[in-house]
Amino acid sequence: QIPIEETLQEMEKLRAQKLIRHIGLSNVTINHLMRALELGIPITWVQVEMHPLFYDAELLAFCQQHSIVVQAWSPLALGRIREDAMLAAIGKKYGKTPSQVALRWIIQHGCIPLPSSKNARHIQQNIEMMDFTLSQEEMDTINAVSYTHL
């Protein structure tokens, strides 16, 4: 119930006092970010849900235009990515799992994925997704499918 302007202004005071270095926001819209920029408050990063089953292309473009880093929350769609046939087919070409394809897709968008797992094998697989690159056609295919889920 507190207006975002008040919250942002208080965060900016903390930054000016060097009590914090950067301001980040979570679960925001372009309107939230525009309001912060109108107030002259620099936003360094945002954390939003992003994975091949759901992402906001306009928000991502806005963030990139304004040099705001995007952290992808729930990059594996709470495990649903593992069952995705399209990602499995793309992964087969590279010898990768659907989860690795999803993480690579996020990286290639210039974002930071935040995967979570308690399974040691899955954690290792999450790390092993930097040795291949998705083609532009594959990126476009995933983008088209994920954007239609909005």
BAMI-514087 format. One record per atom (N, C-alpha, C): residue in three letters; x, y, z. Coordinates in nm, 2 decimals. Example, Ala and Ser with C-alpha at 12.3 -4.5 7.8 and 13.67 -1.06 7.14 Angstrom:
2
+------+--------+--------+--------+
| rest |      x |      y |      z |
+------+--------+--------+--------+
|  ALA |   1.32 |  -0.57 |   0.78 |
|  ALA |   1.23 |  -0.45 |   0.78 |
|  ALA |   1.32 |  -0.33 |   0.78 |
|  SER |   1.28 |  -0.22 |   0.71 |
|  SER |   1.37 |  -0.11 |   0.71 |
|  SER |   1.29 |   0.00 |   0.79 |
+------+--------+--------+--------+
END
This chain:
150
+------+--------+--------+--------+
| rest |      x |      y |      z |
+------+--------+--------+--------+
|  GLN |   0.08 |  -0.12 |   0.00 |
|  GLN |   0.00 |   0.00 |   0.00 |
|  GLN |   0.09 |   0.13 |   0.00 |
|  ILE |   0.22 |   0.11 |   0.00 |
|  ILE |   0.31 |   0.23 |   0.00 |
|  ILE |   0.33 |   0.26 |  -0.15 |
|  PRO |   0.32 |   0.38 |  -0.19 |
|  PRO |   0.34 |   0.42 |  -0.33 |
|  PRO |   0.49 |   0.39 |  -0.37 |
|  ILE |   0.51 |   0.34 |  -0.49 |
|  ILE |   0.64 |   0.30 |  -0.53 |
|  ILE |   0.74 |   0.42 |  -0.53 |
|  GLU |   0.68 |   0.54 |  -0.55 |
|  GLU |   0.77 |   0.66 |  -0.55 |
|  GLU |   0.83 |   0.68 |  -0.41 |
|  GLU |   0.76 |   0.65 |  -0.30 |
|  GLU |   0.81 |   0.66 |  -0.17 |
|  GLU |   0.92 |   0.56 |  -0.14 |
|  THR |   0.90 |   0.44 |  -0.19 |
|  THR |   0.99 |   0.33 |  -0.17 |
|  THR |   1.12 |   0.36 |  -0.24 |
|  LEU |   1.11 |   0.40 |  -0.37 |
|  LEU |   1.22 |   0.43 |  -0.45 |
|  LEU |   1.30 |   0.55 |  -0.39 |
|  GLN |   1.23 |   0.65 |  -0.35 |
|  GLN |   1.30 |   0.77 |  -0.29 |
|  GLN |   1.38 |   0.73 |  -0.16 |
|  GLU |   1.32 |   0.64 |  -0.08 |
|  GLU |   1.40 |   0.59 |   0.04 |
|  GLU |   1.52 |   0.51 |   0.00 |
|  MET |   1.50 |   0.43 |  -0.10 |
|  MET |   1.61 |   0.35 |  -0.15 |
|  MET |   1.72 |   0.43 |  -0.21 |
|  GLU |   1.68 |   0.54 |  -0.28 |
|  GLU |   1.78 |   0.63 |  -0.33 |
|  GLU |   1.86 |   0.70 |  -0.22 |
|  LYS |   1.79 |   0.74 |  -0.11 |
|  LYS |   1.86 |   0.80 |   0.00 |
|  LYS |   1.97 |   0.70 |   0.06 |
|  LEU |   1.93 |   0.58 |   0.07 |
|  LEU |   2.03 |   0.48 |   0.12 |
|  LEU |   2.15 |   0.47 |   0.02 |
|  ARG |   2.12 |   0.47 |  -0.11 |
|  ARG |   2.23 |   0.47 |  -0.20 |
|  ARG |   2.32 |   0.59 |  -0.19 |
|  ALA |   2.26 |   0.71 |  -0.18 |
|  ALA |   2.33 |   0.83 |  -0.17 |
|  ALA |   2.42 |   0.83 |  -0.04 |
|  GLN |   2.37 |   0.77 |   0.06 |
|  GLN |   2.45 |   0.76 |   0.19 |
|  GLN |   2.55 |   0.65 |   0.19 |
|  LYS |   2.56 |   0.58 |   0.07 |
|  LYS |   2.65 |   0.47 |   0.05 |
|  LYS |   2.63 |   0.35 |   0.14 |
|  LEU |   2.50 |   0.34 |   0.18 |
|  LEU |   2.46 |   0.22 |   0.26 |
|  LEU |   2.43 |   0.10 |   0.17 |
|  ILE |   2.39 |   0.13 |   0.05 |
|  ILE |   2.38 |   0.03 |  -0.05 |
|  ILE |   2.44 |   0.08 |  -0.18 |
|  ARG |   2.48 |  -0.01 |  -0.27 |
|  ARG |   2.55 |   0.03 |  -0.39 |
|  ARG |   2.45 |   0.04 |  -0.51 |
|  HIS |   2.36 |  -0.05 |  -0.52 |
|  HIS |   2.27 |  -0.05 |  -0.63 |
|  HIS |   2.13 |  -0.08 |  -0.59 |
|  ILE |   2.04 |  -0.04 |  -0.67 |
|  ILE |   1.89 |  -0.06 |  -0.65 |
|  ILE |   1.84 |  -0.16 |  -0.75 |
|  GLY |   1.78 |  -0.26 |  -0.70 |
|  GLY |   1.72 |  -0.36 |  -0.78 |
|  GLY |   1.57 |  -0.38 |  -0.74 |
|  LEU |   1.49 |  -0.42 |  -0.84 |
|  LEU |   1.35 |  -0.44 |  -0.81 |
|  LEU |   1.31 |  -0.58 |  -0.86 |
|  SER |   1.20 |  -0.63 |  -0.81 |
|  SER |   1.15 |  -0.76 |  -0.84 |
|  SER |   1.01 |  -0.75 |  -0.88 |
|  ASN |   0.97 |  -0.83 |  -0.98 |
|  ASN |   0.83 |  -0.84 |  -1.03 |
|  ASN |   0.77 |  -0.71 |  -1.07 |
|  VAL |   0.84 |  -0.64 |  -1.16 |
|  VAL |   0.80 |  -0.51 |  -1.20 |
|  VAL |   0.75 |  -0.51 |  -1.34 |
|  THR |   0.69 |  -0.40 |  -1.38 |
|  THR |   0.64 |  -0.38 |  -1.51 |
|  THR |   0.72 |  -0.27 |  -1.57 |
|  ILE |   0.70 |  -0.24 |  -1.70 |
|  ILE |   0.76 |  -0.13 |  -1.77 |
|  ILE |   0.72 |   0.00 |  -1.70 |
|  ASN |   0.59 |   0.01 |  -1.66 |
|  ASN |   0.54 |   0.13 |  -1.59 |
|  ASN |   0.61 |   0.16 |  -1.46 |
|  HIS |   0.64 |   0.05 |  -1.38 |
|  HIS |   0.72 |   0.08 |  -1.26 |
|  HIS |   0.86 |   0.13 |  -1.30 |
|  LEU |   0.92 |   0.08 |  -1.40 |
|  LEU |   1.06 |   0.12 |  -1.44 |
|  LEU |   1.06 |   0.26 |  -1.49 |
|  MET |   0.95 |   0.29 |  -1.57 |
|  MET |   0.94 |   0.43 |  -1.63 |
|  MET |   0.93 |   0.53 |  -1.52 |
|  ARG |   0.85 |   0.49 |  -1.42 |
|  ARG |   0.83 |   0.58 |  -1.30 |
|  ARG |   0.96 |   0.61 |  -1.23 |
|  ALA |   1.04 |   0.50 |  -1.21 |
|  ALA |   1.17 |   0.52 |  -1.14 |
|  ALA |   1.26 |   0.61 |  -1.22 |
|  LEU |   1.26 |   0.59 |  -1.35 |
|  LEU |   1.35 |   0.67 |  -1.44 |
|  LEU |   1.30 |   0.82 |  -1.44 |
|  GLU |   1.17 |   0.84 |  -1.44 |
|  GLU |   1.11 |   0.97 |  -1.43 |
|  GLU |   1.16 |   1.04 |  -1.30 |
|  LEU |   1.17 |   0.97 |  -1.19 |
|  LEU |   1.22 |   1.02 |  -1.07 |
|  LEU |   1.37 |   1.04 |  -1.06 |
|  GLY |   1.44 |   0.99 |  -1.17 |
|  GLY |   1.58 |   1.01 |  -1.17 |
|  GLY |   1.65 |   0.90 |  -1.09 |
|  ILE |   1.59 |   0.80 |  -1.05 |
|  ILE |   1.65 |   0.69 |  -0.97 |
|  ILE |   1.70 |   0.58 |  -1.05 |
|  PRO |   1.83 |   0.56 |  -1.05 |
|  PRO |   1.89 |   0.45 |  -1.13 |
|  PRO |   1.86 |   0.31 |  -1.08 |
|  ILE |   1.80 |   0.23 |  -1.17 |
|  ILE |   1.77 |   0.10 |  -1.13 |
|  ILE |   1.88 |   0.01 |  -1.20 |
|  THR |   1.95 |  -0.07 |  -1.13 |
|  THR |   2.06 |  -0.15 |  -1.18 |
|  THR |   2.01 |  -0.28 |  -1.24 |
|  TRP |   1.92 |  -0.34 |  -1.17 |
|  TRP |   1.87 |  -0.48 |  -1.21 |
|  TRP |   1.73 |  -0.50 |  -1.17 |
|  VAL |   1.67 |  -0.59 |  -1.24 |
|  VAL |   1.53 |  -0.64 |  -1.21 |
|  VAL |   1.53 |  -0.79 |  -1.21 |
|  GLN |   1.45 |  -0.84 |  -1.12 |
|  GLN |   1.44 |  -0.99 |  -1.12 |
|  GLN |   1.29 |  -1.02 |  -1.15 |
|  VAL |   1.27 |  -1.09 |  -1.27 |
|  VAL |   1.14 |  -1.12 |  -1.31 |
|  VAL |   1.13 |  -1.27 |  -1.36 |
|  GLU |   1.01 |  -1.32 |  -1.36 |
|  GLU |   1.00 |  -1.46 |  -1.41 |
|  GLU |   1.04 |  -1.46 |  -1.56 |
|  MET |   1.12 |  -1.55 |  -1.60 |
|  MET |   1.16 |  -1.56 |  -1.74 |
|  MET |   1.21 |  -1.70 |  -1.77 |
|  HIS |   1.15 |  -1.76 |  -1.86 |
|  HIS |   1.19 |  -1.89 |  -1.91 |
|  HIS |   1.12 |  -1.92 |  -2.05 |
|  PRO |   1.16 |  -2.02 |  -2.12 |
|  PRO |   1.11 |  -2.04 |  -2.25 |
|  PRO |   0.95 |  -2.07 |  -2.26 |
|  LEU |   0.89 |  -2.08 |  -2.15 |
|  LEU |   0.74 |  -2.09 |  -2.15 |
|  LEU |   0.67 |  -1.96 |  -2.11 |
|  PHE |   0.75 |  -1.86 |  -2.07 |
|  PHE |   0.70 |  -1.73 |  -2.03 |
|  PHE |   0.81 |  -1.62 |  -2.02 |
|  TYR |   0.79 |  -1.52 |  -2.10 |
|  TYR |   0.87 |  -1.40 |  -2.08 |
|  TYR |   0.81 |  -1.28 |  -2.14 |
|  ASP |   0.85 |  -1.17 |  -2.10 |
|  ASP |   0.79 |  -1.04 |  -2.15 |
|  ASP |   0.89 |  -0.97 |  -2.23 |
|  ALA |   0.88 |  -0.99 |  -2.37 |
|  ALA |   0.98 |  -0.93 |  -2.46 |
|  ALA |   0.99 |  -0.78 |  -2.45 |
|  GLU |   0.88 |  -0.71 |  -2.43 |
|  GLU |   0.88 |  -0.57 |  -2.42 |
|  GLU |   0.96 |  -0.52 |  -2.30 |
|  LEU |   0.93 |  -0.59 |  -2.19 |
|  LEU |   1.01 |  -0.56 |  -2.06 |
|  LEU |   1.16 |  -0.58 |  -2.08 |
|  LEU |   1.19 |  -0.69 |  -2.14 |
|  LEU |   1.33 |  -0.72 |  -2.17 |
|  LEU |   1.40 |  -0.62 |  -2.26 |
|  ALA |   1.33 |  -0.58 |  -2.36 |
|  ALA |   1.38 |  -0.47 |  -2.45 |
|  ALA |   1.40 |  -0.34 |  -2.38 |
|  PHE |   1.30 |  -0.31 |  -2.30 |
|  PHE |   1.31 |  -0.18 |  -2.22 |
|  PHE |   1.43 |  -0.18 |  -2.13 |
|  CYS |   1.44 |  -0.29 |  -2.06 |
|  CYS |   1.56 |  -0.30 |  -1.97 |
|  CYS |   1.69 |  -0.29 |  -2.04 |
|  GLN |   1.70 |  -0.36 |  -2.15 |
|  GLN |   1.82 |  -0.35 |  -2.23 |
|  GLN |   1.85 |  -0.21 |  -2.28 |
|  GLN |   1.74 |  -0.15 |  -2.32 |
|  GLN |   1.76 |  -0.01 |  -2.37 |
|  GLN |   1.81 |   0.08 |  -2.26 |
|  HIS |   1.77 |   0.06 |  -2.14 |
|  HIS |   1.81 |   0.14 |  -2.03 |
|  HIS |   1.92 |   0.08 |  -1.94 |
|  SER |   1.99 |  -0.02 |  -2.00 |
|  SER |   2.11 |  -0.08 |  -1.93 |
|  SER |   2.07 |  -0.13 |  -1.79 |
|  ILE |   1.95 |  -0.19 |  -1.78 |
|  ILE |   1.91 |  -0.26 |  -1.66 |
|  ILE |   1.93 |  -0.41 |  -1.68 |
|  VAL |   2.00 |  -0.47 |  -1.59 |
|  VAL |   2.03 |  -0.61 |  -1.59 |
|  VAL |   1.90 |  -0.69 |  -1.55 |
|  VAL |   1.87 |  -0.80 |  -1.63 |
|  VAL |   1.76 |  -0.88 |  -1.59 |
|  VAL |   1.81 |  -1.01 |  -1.54 |
|  GLN |   1.76 |  -1.04 |  -1.42 |
|  GLN |   1.78 |  -1.17 |  -1.36 |
|  GLN |   1.65 |  -1.26 |  -1.38 |
|  ALA |   1.67 |  -1.37 |  -1.43 |
|  ALA |   1.56 |  -1.46 |  -1.47 |
|  ALA |   1.52 |  -1.55 |  -1.35 |
|  TRP |   1.41 |  -1.51 |  -1.28 |
|  TRP |   1.36 |  -1.60 |  -1.17 |
|  TRP |   1.29 |  -1.71 |  -1.23 |
|  SER |   1.30 |  -1.83 |  -1.17 |
|  SER |   1.23 |  -1.95 |  -1.22 |
|  SER |   1.27 |  -1.99 |  -1.36 |
|  PRO |   1.40 |  -1.99 |  -1.40 |
|  PRO |   1.43 |  -2.01 |  -1.54 |
|  PRO |   1.40 |  -2.15 |  -1.59 |
|  LEU |   1.37 |  -2.24 |  -1.50 |
|  LEU |   1.33 |  -2.37 |  -1.55 |
|  LEU |   1.18 |  -2.40 |  -1.53 |
|  ALA |   1.11 |  -2.30 |  -1.50 |
|  ALA |   0.96 |  -2.31 |  -1.49 |
|  ALA |   0.92 |  -2.41 |  -1.39 |
|  LEU |   0.99 |  -2.41 |  -1.28 |
|  LEU |   0.96 |  -2.50 |  -1.17 |
|  LEU |   0.96 |  -2.65 |  -1.21 |
|  GLY |   1.05 |  -2.68 |  -1.30 |
|  GLY |   1.07 |  -2.82 |  -1.35 |
|  GLY |   1.00 |  -2.85 |  -1.48 |
|  ARG |   0.90 |  -2.76 |  -1.52 |
|  ARG |   0.82 |  -2.79 |  -1.64 |
|  ARG |   0.91 |  -2.80 |  -1.77 |
|  ILE |   1.02 |  -2.73 |  -1.77 |
|  ILE |   1.11 |  -2.72 |  -1.89 |
|  ILE |   1.15 |  -2.86 |  -1.93 |
|  ARG |   1.18 |  -2.95 |  -1.83 |
|  ARG |   1.23 |  -3.08 |  -1.86 |
|  ARG |   1.14 |  -3.16 |  -1.95 |
|  GLU |   1.01 |  -3.13 |  -1.95 |
|  GLU |   0.92 |  -3.20 |  -2.03 |
|  GLU |   0.88 |  -3.14 |  -2.16 |
|  ASP |   0.95 |  -3.03 |  -2.20 |
|  ASP |   0.91 |  -2.96 |  -2.32 |
|  ASP |   0.98 |  -3.03 |  -2.44 |
|  ALA |   0.89 |  -3.07 |  -2.53 |
|  ALA |   0.93 |  -3.15 |  -2.65 |
|  ALA |   1.02 |  -3.06 |  -2.75 |
|  MET |   0.98 |  -2.93 |  -2.76 |
|  MET |   1.06 |  -2.85 |  -2.85 |
|  MET |   1.20 |  -2.83 |  -2.80 |
|  LEU |   1.21 |  -2.80 |  -2.67 |
|  LEU |   1.34 |  -2.78 |  -2.61 |
|  LEU |   1.43 |  -2.91 |  -2.61 |
|  ALA |   1.36 |  -3.02 |  -2.60 |
|  ALA |   1.43 |  -3.15 |  -2.60 |
|  ALA |   1.48 |  -3.17 |  -2.74 |
|  ALA |   1.40 |  -3.14 |  -2.85 |
|  ALA |   1.45 |  -3.15 |  -2.99 |
|  ALA |   1.57 |  -3.07 |  -3.02 |
|  ILE |   1.56 |  -2.94 |  -2.97 |
|  ILE |   1.68 |  -2.85 |  -2.99 |
|  ILE |   1.80 |  -2.91 |  -2.91 |
|  GLY |   1.78 |  -2.95 |  -2.79 |
|  GLY |   1.89 |  -3.00 |  -2.71 |
|  GLY |   1.95 |  -3.12 |  -2.77 |
|  LYS |   1.87 |  -3.21 |  -2.83 |
|  LYS |   1.93 |  -3.33 |  -2.89 |
|  LYS |   2.03 |  -3.30 |  -3.00 |
|  LYS |   2.01 |  -3.19 |  -3.07 |
|  LYS |   2.11 |  -3.15 |  -3.17 |
|  LYS |   2.25 |  -3.12 |  -3.11 |
|  TYR |   2.25 |  -3.07 |  -2.99 |
|  TYR |   2.37 |  -3.03 |  -2.92 |
|  TYR |   2.41 |  -3.13 |  -2.81 |
|  GLY |   2.34 |  -3.23 |  -2.79 |
|  GLY |   2.37 |  -3.32 |  -2.68 |
|  GLY |   2.34 |  -3.26 |  -2.54 |
|  LYS |   2.23 |  -3.18 |  -2.54 |
|  LYS |   2.20 |  -3.10 |  -2.42 |
|  LYS |   2.06 |  -3.14 |  -2.37 |
|  THR |   2.03 |  -3.11 |  -2.24 |
|  THR |   1.90 |  -3.13 |  -2.19 |
|  THR |   1.81 |  -3.01 |  -2.22 |
|  PRO |   1.68 |  -3.03 |  -2.21 |
|  PRO |   1.59 |  -2.91 |  -2.23 |
|  PRO |   1.62 |  -2.80 |  -2.13 |
|  SER |   1.66 |  -2.83 |  -2.01 |
|  SER |   1.70 |  -2.73 |  -1.91 |
|  SER |   1.82 |  -2.65 |  -1.95 |
|  GLN |   1.92 |  -2.72 |  -2.01 |
|  GLN |   2.04 |  -2.65 |  -2.06 |
|  GLN |   2.01 |  -2.56 |  -2.17 |
|  VAL |   1.92 |  -2.60 |  -2.26 |
|  VAL |   1.87 |  -2.52 |  -2.37 |
|  VAL |   1.80 |  -2.39 |  -2.31 |
|  ALA |   1.72 |  -2.41 |  -2.21 |
|  ALA |   1.65 |  -2.30 |  -2.15 |
|  ALA |   1.74 |  -2.20 |  -2.09 |
|  LEU |   1.84 |  -2.25 |  -2.02 |
|  LEU |   1.94 |  -2.16 |  -1.95 |
|  LEU |   2.02 |  -2.09 |  -2.06 |
|  ARG |   2.06 |  -2.16 |  -2.16 |
|  ARG |   2.14 |  -2.10 |  -2.27 |
|  ARG |   2.05 |  -1.99 |  -2.34 |
|  TRP |   1.93 |  -2.01 |  -2.36 |
|  TRP |   1.84 |  -1.91 |  -2.42 |
|  TRP |   1.84 |  -1.79 |  -2.34 |
|  ILE |   1.83 |  -1.80 |  -2.21 |
|  ILE |   1.83 |  -1.68 |  -2.12 |
|  ILE |   1.96 |  -1.61 |  -2.13 |
|  ILE |   2.07 |  -1.68 |  -2.12 |
|  ILE |   2.21 |  -1.62 |  -2.14 |
|  ILE |   2.22 |  -1.55 |  -2.27 |
|  GLN |   2.17 |  -1.61 |  -2.38 |
|  GLN |   2.18 |  -1.54 |  -2.51 |
|  GLN |   2.09 |  -1.42 |  -2.52 |
|  HIS |   2.00 |  -1.41 |  -2.43 |
|  HIS |   1.92 |  -1.28 |  -2.42 |
|  HIS |   1.99 |  -1.18 |  -2.34 |
|  GLY |   2.11 |  -1.21 |  -2.29 |
|  GLY |   2.18 |  -1.12 |  -2.21 |
|  GLY |   2.14 |  -1.11 |  -2.06 |
|  CYS |   2.07 |  -1.21 |  -2.02 |
|  CYS |   2.01 |  -1.21 |  -1.88 |
|  CYS |   2.09 |  -1.31 |  -1.80 |
|  ILE |   2.06 |  -1.31 |  -1.67 |
|  ILE |   2.12 |  -1.39 |  -1.57 |
|  ILE |   2.02 |  -1.49 |  -1.52 |
|  PRO |   2.04 |  -1.62 |  -1.55 |
|  PRO |   1.94 |  -1.72 |  -1.49 |
|  PRO |   1.97 |  -1.75 |  -1.35 |
|  LEU |   1.87 |  -1.78 |  -1.27 |
|  LEU |   1.89 |  -1.81 |  -1.13 |
|  LEU |   1.82 |  -1.95 |  -1.11 |
|  PRO |   1.89 |  -2.06 |  -1.16 |
|  PRO |   1.83 |  -2.19 |  -1.14 |
|  PRO |   1.85 |  -2.24 |  -1.00 |
|  SER |   1.76 |  -2.33 |  -0.95 |
|  SER |   1.77 |  -2.38 |  -0.82 |
|  SER |   1.75 |  -2.53 |  -0.83 |
|  SER |   1.83 |  -2.60 |  -0.75 |
|  SER |   1.82 |  -2.75 |  -0.75 |
|  SER |   1.89 |  -2.80 |  -0.63 |
|  LYS |   1.84 |  -2.91 |  -0.57 |
|  LYS |   1.91 |  -2.98 |  -0.47 |
|  LYS |   1.98 |  -3.11 |  -0.52 |
|  ASN |   1.96 |  -3.13 |  -0.65 |
|  ASN |   2.01 |  -3.25 |  -0.71 |
|  ASN |   2.15 |  -3.22 |  -0.77 |
|  ALA |   2.25 |  -3.29 |  -0.72 |
|  ALA |   2.39 |  -3.26 |  -0.77 |
|  ALA |   2.41 |  -3.28 |  -0.92 |
|  ARG |   2.34 |  -3.37 |  -0.98 |
|  ARG |   2.35 |  -3.39 |  -1.12 |
|  ARG |   2.29 |  -3.28 |  -1.20 |
|  HIS |   2.17 |  -3.23 |  -1.15 |
|  HIS |   2.11 |  -3.11 |  -1.22 |
|  HIS |   2.19 |  -2.99 |  -1.20 |
|  ILE |   2.25 |  -2.97 |  -1.08 |
|  ILE |   2.34 |  -2.85 |  -1.06 |
|  ILE |   2.46 |  -2.85 |  -1.16 |
|  GLN |   2.52 |  -2.97 |  -1.18 |
|  GLN |   2.63 |  -2.98 |  -1.27 |
|  GLN |   2.58 |  -2.96 |  -1.41 |
|  GLN |   2.47 |  -3.01 |  -1.45 |
|  GLN |   2.41 |  -2.99 |  -1.58 |
|  GLN |   2.39 |  -2.84 |  -1.60 |
|  ASN |   2.34 |  -2.77 |  -1.50 |
|  ASN |   2.31 |  -2.63 |  -1.51 |
|  ASN |   2.44 |  -2.55 |  -1.55 |
|  ILE |   2.55 |  -2.59 |  -1.49 |
|  ILE |   2.68 |  -2.53 |  -1.52 |
|  ILE |   2.72 |  -2.56 |  -1.66 |
|  GLU |   2.69 |  -2.68 |  -1.71 |
|  GLU |   2.74 |  -2.72 |  -1.84 |
|  GLU |   2.66 |  -2.68 |  -1.96 |
|  MET |   2.63 |  -2.55 |  -1.96 |
|  MET |   2.54 |  -2.50 |  -2.07 |
|  MET |   2.61 |  -2.38 |  -2.14 |
|  MET |   2.74 |  -2.37 |  -2.12 |
|  MET |   2.81 |  -2.26 |  -2.18 |
|  MET |   2.90 |  -2.30 |  -2.30 |
|  ASP |   2.89 |  -2.43 |  -2.34 |
|  ASP |   2.98 |  -2.48 |  -2.45 |
|  ASP |   2.90 |  -2.50 |  -2.58 |
|  PHE |   2.79 |  -2.43 |  -2.59 |
|  PHE |   2.72 |  -2.43 |  -2.72 |
|  PHE |   2.64 |  -2.30 |  -2.73 |
|  THR |   2.60 |  -2.28 |  -2.86 |
|  THR |   2.53 |  -2.15 |  -2.88 |
|  THR |   2.41 |  -2.19 |  -2.97 |
|  LEU |   2.29 |  -2.14 |  -2.93 |
|  LEU |   2.17 |  -2.15 |  -3.01 |
|  LEU |   2.18 |  -2.06 |  -3.13 |
|  SER |   2.13 |  -2.12 |  -3.24 |
|  SER |   2.12 |  -2.04 |  -3.37 |
|  SER |   2.02 |  -1.93 |  -3.35 |
|  GLN |   2.02 |  -1.83 |  -3.44 |
|  GLN |   1.92 |  -1.72 |  -3.43 |
|  GLN |   1.78 |  -1.78 |  -3.46 |
|  GLU |   1.78 |  -1.88 |  -3.55 |
|  GLU |   1.65 |  -1.94 |  -3.58 |
|  GLU |   1.59 |  -2.01 |  -3.46 |
|  GLU |   1.68 |  -2.08 |  -3.38 |
|  GLU |   1.63 |  -2.15 |  -3.26 |
|  GLU |   1.59 |  -2.05 |  -3.16 |
|  MET |   1.66 |  -1.94 |  -3.14 |
|  MET |   1.62 |  -1.83 |  -3.05 |
|  MET |   1.49 |  -1.78 |  -3.09 |
|  ASP |   1.47 |  -1.75 |  -3.22 |
|  ASP |   1.34 |  -1.70 |  -3.27 |
|  ASP |   1.23 |  -1.80 |  -3.24 |
|  THR |   1.25 |  -1.92 |  -3.26 |
|  THR |   1.15 |  -2.03 |  -3.24 |
|  THR |   1.11 |  -2.03 |  -3.10 |
|  ILE |   1.20 |  -2.03 |  -3.01 |
|  ILE |   1.17 |  -2.03 |  -2.86 |
|  ILE |   1.10 |  -1.90 |  -2.82 |
|  ASN |   1.15 |  -1.79 |  -2.87 |
|  ASN |   1.09 |  -1.66 |  -2.84 |
|  ASN |   0.94 |  -1.66 |  -2.88 |
|  ALA |   0.91 |  -1.71 |  -3.00 |
|  ALA |   0.78 |  -1.71 |  -3.05 |
|  ALA |   0.68 |  -1.79 |  -2.96 |
|  VAL |   0.73 |  -1.91 |  -2.92 |
|  VAL |   0.65 |  -2.00 |  -2.84 |
|  VAL |   0.63 |  -1.94 |  -2.70 |
|  SER |   0.74 |  -1.89 |  -2.64 |
|  SER |   0.73 |  -1.84 |  -2.50 |
|  SER |   0.65 |  -1.71 |  -2.50 |
|  TYR |   0.66 |  -1.63 |  -2.60 |
|  TYR |   0.58 |  -1.50 |  -2.60 |
|  TYR |   0.43 |  -1.53 |  -2.61 |
|  THR |   0.40 |  -1.63 |  -2.68 |
|  THR |   0.25 |  -1.66 |  -2.70 |
|  THR |   0.19 |  -1.71 |  -2.57 |
|  HIS |   0.27 |  -1.75 |  -2.47 |
|  HIS |   0.21 |  -1.79 |  -2.34 |
|  HIS |   0.17 |  -1.68 |  -2.25 |
|  LEU |   0.21 |  -1.56 |  -2.28 |
|  LEU |   0.18 |  -1.44 |  -2.20 |
|  LEU |   0.03 |  -1.42 |  -2.18 |
+------+--------+--------+--------+
END
